[in-house]
Amino acid sequence: MTIRRAPDWLTGHEYAHRGLHREGVPENSIAAAEGAIAAGMGIECDIQLSVDGVPIVFHDWELSRLTNTEGVVSAQTAEALEALALLGTEEHPARLAHFLEVVAGRVPLLIEIKSLPGYDVTPSCAAVALAIQDYQGAVAVMSFDPRVPMWFAENAQSTLRGLVGTDSYENGFERVWRNAATLAEAQPDFLAIDVRDLTRPEAAAWRADGRPLLTWTVRSP
C-alpha cells in the first residue's frame, strides 16, 4: 500500500461529532456546524443519499428518530428532506452543497459516507466527490465500508480518504479495519477507530508506521 503524507490539519483539531449538537441544536444541522465553528472545532458529518441522488447531511437510514416523519431517507427527494424539521426545531436536513457553503473552509470537515454490507456505495461516492471537487477548505471523506476509500483511491485520488473502524459497535463492518488485505485494497490515508479499540495492537502498529490515527467518540478528558 502506497503511503502518502496526510496534511497536518487532520490530527491538529478536535472534531465535533455530527457538529456541536445539544438540546435545541440537532445533530448534523447547520446550527450544530456553526456551534463547532464558534468553538474552533472541526466538524464530522454524515451523508445519506436522497432518491434523486443528492447527498444529504443526515446520519440515520430511517427518518423517525430525527424528524416527525416515518420512512427512509433514500425514498425521499432532496427537496422533501429539506422541508422536514429536525427534532421539532427550525433546523432542517441540509444538502451537502449547502453545508459546504456554510462551513466555507473555516474549519476542517470530515465527511462520513454511510453504508451497509451489500449497499452500492458508488452513487454516494460519486455524488460526494462531485460536491467537494471545487471546495477550497480542508476536507476528507471516510466510511466504515472499505469500498468507499477504495472508490476514492481509484476515482478521486487527490481526495483525503479514511477508514472508520470498530470492534465494539455492531454495524456489519466490525473488525474490518484490522484486516491487512482490506487495508491494502482500500488504501486509506488515515484510520478513525472506536475509542474503545485504541489499545489494540493493530492501532499501535498503524501509529508506529507514522500513519494518522483518529478516534471517536470521546466524552471524557
C-alpha positions in Angstrom: 0.0 0.0 0.0 1.4 3.4 -1.0 1.8 5.7 2.0 1.3 9.4 1.4 1.7 12.1 4.0 -1.6 13.4 5.4 -2.0 17.2 6.0 -1.2 18.4 9.5 -4.8 19.8 9.9 -6.1 16.2 10.1 -4.7 15.5 13.5 -4.4 19.1 14.6 -8.0 19.5 15.5 -10.7 18.1 17.8 -13.8 17.3 15.8 -17.4 17.9 16.9 -19.2 14.5 16.1 -22.2 15.4 14.0 -21.4 19.0 14.8 -21.7 20.6 18.2 -25.2 19.5 18.9 -27.1 19.8 22.2 -30.6 20.4 23.4 -32.3 22.6 20.8 -29.5 22.1 18.3 -29.9 18.9 16.4 -27.0 16.8 15.2 -25.8 17.3 11.6 -27.6 20.6 11.4 -26.4 24.0 10.2 -26.7 25.3 13.7 -24.5 22.4 15.0 -21.9 23.3 12.4 -22.0 26.9 13.4 -21.6 25.9 17.0 -18.5 23.8 16.2 -17.0 26.7 14.2 -17.6 29.1 17.0 -15.8 26.7 19.4 -12.9 26.4 17.0 -13.5 22.7 16.4 -13.5 20.7 13.2 -16.8 19.1 12.1 -17.6 15.4 11.4 -20.8 15.0 9.4 -22.7 12.1 7.8 -24.0 11.6 4.3 -27.1 9.8 3.1 -28.3 9.9 -0.5 -31.8 11.1 -1.5 -33.8 9.3 -4.1 -32.8 11.8 -6.7 -29.1 11.3 -5.9 -28.4 14.3 -3.8 -26.0 13.9 -0.8 -27.8 15.0 2.4 -26.2 15.7 5.8 -28.1 13.1 7.9 -27.0 10.2 10.0 -29.8 7.6 10.1 -31.2 5.5 7.3 -34.6 6.0 8.9 -36.3 9.4 9.4 -38.2 8.7 12.6 -35.5 9.5 15.3 -34.7 12.9 14.0 -37.9 14.0 12.4 -41.6 13.5 12.9 -41.8 11.5 9.7 -41.7 7.8 9.1 -39.8 6.2 6.2 -36.3 6.0 4.9 -34.1 8.8 3.6 -33.4 7.1 0.4 -37.1 7.2 -0.6 -37.3 11.0 -0.3 -36.3 13.7 -2.7 -33.8 16.3 -1.6 -36.5 18.9 -1.7 -38.8 16.9 0.6 -35.9 16.2 3.0 -35.1 19.9 3.2 -38.7 20.6 4.2 -38.5 18.4 7.3 -38.0 19.8 10.8 -35.2 18.3 12.9 -36.3 17.3 16.4 -39.0 19.9 16.5 -36.7 22.8 15.8 -36.4 25.3 12.9 -33.4 23.3 11.6 -33.7 21.1 8.5 -31.7 18.4 6.8 -29.2 20.2 4.5 -27.8 19.3 1.2 -24.0 18.7 1.4 -23.6 21.5 -1.1 -25.3 24.0 1.3 -23.4 22.6 4.2 -20.1 23.3 2.4 -21.2 26.8 1.6 -21.9 27.4 5.3 -18.6 25.9 6.6 -16.7 27.7 3.8 -13.3 26.4 4.8 -13.5 28.0 8.3 -12.7 24.6 10.0 -11.7 21.2 8.7 -14.6 18.8 7.7 -14.7 15.0 7.9 -17.5 13.6 5.7 -18.6 10.1 6.6 -20.4 8.3 3.8 -22.9 5.9 5.3 -23.1 2.4 4.1 -24.3 -1.1 4.9 -23.0 -4.5 3.8 -24.3 -5.1 0.2 -25.1 -1.4 -0.3 -24.0 0.1 -3.6 -21.6 2.9 -2.5 -20.8 4.1 -6.0 -23.6 6.6 -6.3 -22.9 8.1 -2.8 -19.2 8.3 -3.5 -19.7 9.9 -6.9 -22.2 12.4 -5.6 -19.9 13.5 -2.7 -16.8 13.7 -5.0 -18.8 16.0 -7.3 -19.9 18.2 -4.4 -16.4 18.7 -3.0 -14.4 18.8 -6.2 -14.2 22.7 -6.1 -14.3 23.1 -2.3 -11.4 25.2 -1.1 -11.5 24.2 2.6 -9.8 21.3 4.4 -12.0 18.2 3.8 -11.7 14.4 4.0 -14.1 11.5 3.3 -14.3 8.4 5.3 -16.5 5.3 5.9 -16.8 2.1 7.8 -17.1 0.5 4.4 -13.7 -0.1 2.9 -15.2 0.2 -0.6 -15.6 3.9 0.0 -11.9 4.8 0.4 -11.2 2.2 -2.3 -13.5 4.1 -4.7 -11.8 7.4 -4.0 -8.4 5.8 -4.4 -9.5 4.7 -7.9 -11.6 7.7 -9.0 -10.7 10.8 -7.0 -7.1 10.2 -5.9 -6.4 13.7 -4.6 -9.2 13.4 -2.0 -8.0 12.6 1.5 -9.7 9.3 2.5 -10.1 7.3 5.7 -11.4 4.1 7.0 -13.6 4.2 10.1 -13.2 1.2 12.4 -14.7 -0.6 15.3 -14.6 -3.9 17.2 -17.3 -2.9 19.6 -20.1 -1.4 17.6 -22.2 -3.8 15.6 -22.8 -2.3 12.2 -21.7 -5.1 9.8 -18.2 -3.8 9.5 -16.8 -4.8 12.9 -13.0 -5.7 12.8 -12.7 -4.8 9.1 -10.2 -2.1 9.9 -7.8 -4.8 11.3 -7.6 -6.8 8.2 -4.3 -6.2 6.4 -5.6 -7.3 3.0 -8.6 -5.0 3.3 -6.3 -2.1 4.2 -4.1 -2.8 1.2 -7.2 -2.7 -1.1 -8.9 0.3 0.5 -5.7 2.4 0.6 -6.9 4.8 3.4 -4.8 7.8 4.3 -5.9 7.6 7.9 -7.9 5.4 10.3 -10.6 6.7 12.7 -11.3 4.0 15.2 -13.6 3.5 18.1 -12.0 4.9 21.3 -12.6 1.5 23.0 -10.2 -0.1 20.5 -7.3 2.3 20.8 -5.3 -0.3 22.9 -5.4 -2.9 20.1 -2.0 -3.9 18.7 -3.2 -3.0 15.1 -3.7 0.6 16.3 -0.3 0.7 17.8 1.3 -0.7 14.6 -0.5 1.8 12.5 0.8 4.7 14.6 4.3 3.2 14.7 4.2 3.3 10.9 3.7 7.0 11.1 0.1 6.9 9.9 -2.6 9.3 11.2 -5.0 7.7 13.8 -8.2 9.5 14.8 -10.7 8.2 17.4 -14.3 8.5 18.3 -16.5 9.2 20.3 -14.5 10.8 23.1 -16.7 12.0 26.0 -14.0 12.5 28.7 -10.7 14.3 29.2 
